[in-house]
């Protein structure tokens, strides 16, 4: 599920700042290669023990991810339910309390990036 109300699609940040800001909010830079990276945040539903991952996509506008000075362009944010043994199901319904928490984290990320 793509979360379209984030307000930060199109923002730019250097890699070092983006890594710092996302880490403060609990995100981890998981998948990355020379020109793109994803930042993931694990959200757990205590009532069902299900795990969800909020993911923010980025692409390098200039430089490569080997450099802390690379400029990244923020793309979509989306959320999916974790599946066994590994993977994300983007078609599963997301409980409202998990979706609200994800939107709150995205709002905080937007505020920190817009400064």
C-alpha positions as CSV (number, residue, x, y, z in Angstrom):
1,X,0.0,0.0,0.0
2,X,1.4,3.3,-1.0
3,X,0.9,6.1,1.5
4,X,0.2,9.1,-0.6
5,X,-0.4,11.8,2.1
6,X,3.2,12.0,3.3
7,X,4.0,15.5,1.8
8,X,7.7,14.8,1.5
9,X,7.8,13.1,-1.9
10,X,10.3,15.2,-3.9
11,X,12.3,16.5,-0.9
12,X,16.1,16.2,-1.3
13,X,18.7,15.4,1.4
14,X,22.3,14.4,1.5
15,X,22.9,10.8,2.5
16,X,24.6,11.7,5.8
17,X,21.7,13.9,7.0
18,X,19.1,11.4,5.8
19,X,20.8,8.5,7.5
20,X,21.0,10.5,10.8
21,X,17.3,11.7,10.7
22,X,15.9,8.3,9.8
23,X,18.0,6.6,12.5
24,X,16.6,8.9,15.1
25,X,13.1,7.9,14.1
26,X,13.9,4.1,14.2
27,X,14.4,3.6,10.4
28,X,17.2,1.4,9.1
29,X,18.7,1.8,5.6
30,X,18.2,-1.8,4.5
31,X,18.4,-2.2,0.7
32,X,20.8,0.0,-1.1
33,X,23.0,0.1,-4.1
34,X,24.9,2.8,-5.9
35,X,21.9,5.0,-6.9
36,X,19.0,4.0,-4.6
37,X,18.2,3.1,-1.0
38,X,15.2,2.1,1.1
39,X,14.7,3.1,4.7
40,X,12.5,0.6,6.7
41,X,10.7,1.0,10.0
42,X,9.4,-2.1,11.7
43,X,5.9,-1.7,13.2
44,X,4.5,-4.5,15.4
45,X,0.8,-5.2,16.1
46,X,0.8,-6.4,19.7
47,X,-2.8,-7.8,19.4
48,X,-2.0,-10.2,16.6
49,X,1.8,-10.4,16.7
50,X,1.9,-9.4,13.1
51,X,4.8,-7.3,11.8
52,X,4.5,-4.5,9.2
53,X,7.3,-2.5,7.5
54,X,7.0,1.1,6.6
55,X,9.4,1.7,3.7
56,X,10.6,5.0,2.2
57,X,12.2,4.8,-1.3
58,X,15.0,7.2,-2.3
59,X,17.1,7.7,-5.5
60,X,20.4,9.4,-5.9
61,X,20.1,12.7,-7.8
62,X,23.8,13.3,-7.7
63,X,26.7,11.2,-6.4
64,X,26.6,7.6,-5.3
65,X,25.6,6.1,-2.0
66,X,29.3,5.5,-1.2
67,X,29.6,9.2,-0.4
68,X,27.9,10.9,2.5
69,X,27.5,13.9,0.2
70,X,25.3,12.1,-2.3
71,X,22.0,14.0,-2.8
72,X,19.0,11.8,-2.5
73,X,15.5,12.4,-3.9
74,X,12.7,11.1,-1.7
75,X,10.2,9.0,-3.5
76,X,7.1,7.1,-2.3
77,X,6.5,5.7,1.2
78,X,4.6,2.4,1.4
79,X,3.7,-0.2,4.0
80,X,3.3,-4.0,3.8
81,X,2.8,-6.9,6.1
82,X,5.8,-9.2,6.7
83,X,5.5,-12.7,5.4
84,X,7.3,-15.9,6.2
85,X,10.2,-16.5,5.6
86,X,10.9,-13.1,4.2
87,X,9.0,-10.6,2.1
88,X,6.3,-8.0,2.3
89,X,2.6,-8.4,1.3
90,X,1.5,-5.0,0.0
91,X,-2.1,-6.1,-0.6
92,X,-3.0,-7.1,2.9
93,X,-5.2,-4.7,4.8
94,X,-3.3,-2.6,7.3
95,X,-4.9,-2.1,10.8
96,X,-5.9,1.6,11.4
97,X,-3.6,1.9,14.5
98,X,-0.6,0.7,12.5
99,X,-1.4,3.0,9.6
100,X,-1.8,5.9,12.0
101,X,1.5,5.2,13.6
102,X,3.1,5.0,10.2
103,X,1.7,8.3,9.1
104,X,2.8,9.9,12.4
105,X,6.4,8.7,11.7
106,X,6.3,10.0,8.1
107,X,5.1,13.4,9.4
108,X,8.0,13.5,11.9
109,X,10.4,12.6,9.0
110,X,8.9,15.3,6.9
111,X,9.4,17.9,9.6
112,X,13.0,16.9,10.2
113,X,13.8,16.9,6.5
114,X,12.1,20.2,5.8
115,X,14.2,22.1,8.4
